[in-house]
Amino acid sequence: MYGYKATHIGKGPVYKDGPGGTMVITRTTAEKVGSSISGTAGVTVDFAVSQAKAEVSRESVKEVSWGTDHQYRRNITSGRYGNTQYGSWGHSATWEKYYELPNCRKSQRTSGGVKVVNKAVGFRYWETRS
């Protein structure tokens, strides 16, 4: 692969506001994580949590959940429209596949593009005339 280029890989709707003014977007997400146990001793998560409550912390639970907000604020140029979309700040690249000829030379068989997401997420912003 070659030609890596940073790019925003959008997910979900594009929000549009204007003309002019201020655009404010708030994205709310809910997450959760659960207690887990490894090994094959026949111990259950319920048992481990009850033991932890007794020996370590009364606040031990099987699962905890929480919500987070990510707010994005942007001033829009007078007379223009602001657009934004949430997604991953990933990379785009070009790939090529070759095969080897009987004379040991390579010949390009096919090529294409790929978009690779990463863990960095956020809003992409751009402006339009309409």
N, C-alpha and C positions, 0 to 999 in steps of 0.2 A: 504494500500500500504506500501511497505517496500523496503529496499535496495536502497534508493536514491543514485545516483552517478552522479556527474557533467559530462556532456558530450556535445560535439559539434554536433548540428543537422544541417548538411550541406544543402544548397539550391543552386542549379545551378551547373555550371561546375567545374571540378577540373582542376586547372592550374598546368602545369609541366614545369620545366626549369632545365637546366644543361647539362652535368655534371659540377659541381663546379660553381663558379662565384657568382653573386648576382641576386636575384629574386626581382623584383619590380612590385607590383600589385596596380593599382588605380581603385577603385570602385566609380563610379559617380552615384548619385541618384538625382531625382527631387522631390520636395515636394511642397504642396500648402495648404493654409488654407483660408477659406472664411468667410466673415462676416455672422453673423446669428442673428436672432431675435426671441424672445420668447413672448408668450402671444397671445391673440386672439383679439386685438384691431383693426385689419384690417390695420396695418402699414406694408409696404413692406420694404424689405432690401434696395431697391433703394432709398426710401424716407429717411430711417434712415441714409444711407451713405451721401445723399445730405445735410441733417441737420447737420451731424457731420462735413462735409466739411465747412459748413457755421459757425458753432459755436465752434468747437473744433480744427480741423486740416484740412488744405486744402489737406493734403496727404492721407486722408481717402479714402479707395477703397473697392469694393465688394470682391476682392480676391487678394491675394499676393502669388507669387511662388518664389522658389529659388532652387539652386542646391548646393549639397555638395559633396566633394571628401573625400574618406578615403583611404589613401595610406599606404601600408604595404611593408616593405623592410626587406629582410633576406639574410644573407650570407649563401651560400650552401657549405657544406663540400666538399673538393676536391674529385673528382671521384664519387660523389653521385648526385642524382637528388632531387630537391626541389619540393614539392607538396603543394598546398594550396587550400582551399575552403572557401567561405563566408557562414556564417550561424548564428544560434542562440546558445549562450552558455546556454543550458538548463540542464535538468536532465533526467535520465532514472530511472525507478523503476519497481518493480514487483508487480502485483496485484493478489489477490485471492478472489474468491467468494465461500461462504459456504452456505449450507442449513442445517436446523435443522431437525434431525431425531425425530421420535415419542418419543424416550426415552430422549429427550432434549439434546442429544449430537450433536456436529457439525460434518459435513462431507464435505470435500472439493469437490466442484462441478467442478470448472474450475480455471485456472490461466493463466496469460500471462504477457507480458511486455508492457510498455508505455513509450513514449518519450514526455516530457513536455517542450515546448519552453518558453523562457522568453524574456524580452525586451533588454537584453544585446546581441549585435551582433558584429561579427568581423571575422577575418581570423583564421583558424586552419592551422598549418604547420606541415609537416612531411617529412622525407627523405627516399628514396629508393635507391637500388643499380642499378636499371634499369628503 
